[in-house]
Amino acid sequence: MSAASPNGHPERVARLRDSIRWLPALATALTALAVILLILTGNTGLVTPVAALGTAIAGGAAIKVTINIRR
């Protein structure tokens, strides 16, 4: 076992990490598709909330925070 994978499967951890990297792109694509479908169906009042939710999901998944504590 290694420190990176407590269950002894480093390739599984690497695959999971690589697939999570696609989350912002997937959220953005689904948001764009939803907005286009809303416009085409005439539900333009829902475009703003759907776009805001998609932006929040994509932005939240893409933000990387590093905290350095100095004493």
Beta strands, then each sheet from edge to edge (+ up, - down):
end
